[in-house]
Amino acid sequence: MKQMQELIKPGGHLITLLFPVIEREQETTPPYQVHIPVMKALLEKNKFQNIFLEQVPPERNSPGREGLEWIAVWKRLE
């Protein structure tokens, strides 16, 4: 997280593709699930504000990832 703060100037943007956004009982192998509330809390704690968060439309997903990809844009504060 510190490296993102160093690379992105205040007012700059971080664009992320979150995958896989899915609830599983137990993770034993990658790709490990992404929890959007955890991701938001982590980035907001480190001076990034979420300005866009949306599930990628199924027709725009990589094959086999339908419904599992979300795109988010974060603005660097301070």
Residue pairs with C-beta under 8 A, 6 or more apart in sequence:
1 42
1 43
1 46
4 14
4 46
4 48
5 46
5 47
5 76
8 14
8 76
9 76
10 76
10 77
10 78
11 75
11 76
12 75
12 76
13 51
13 73
13 74
13 75
13 76
14 43
14 48
14 73
14 74
14 76
15 71
15 72
15 73
15 74
16 39
16 71
16 72
16 73
16 74
17 56
17 69
17 70
17 71
18 34
18 36
18 39
18 69
18 70
18 71
18 72
19 31
19 34
19 65
19 68
19 69
19 70
20 31
20 33
20 34
20 65
20 68
20 69
21 33
21 34
21 36
21 55
21 68
21 69
21 70
22 33
22 68
23 33
24 33
27 33
34 70
36 53
36 70
39 72
40 50
40 53
43 50
43 74
44 50
47 76
47 77
47 78
48 74
48 75
48 76
48 77
49 74
49 75
49 77
50 72
50 73
50 74
51 73
51 74
51 75
52 71
52 72
52 73
53 70
53 71
53 72
53 73
54 70
54 71
54 72
55 67
55 69
55 70
56 69
56 70
56 71
58 66
58 67
61 67
61 68
61 69
62 69
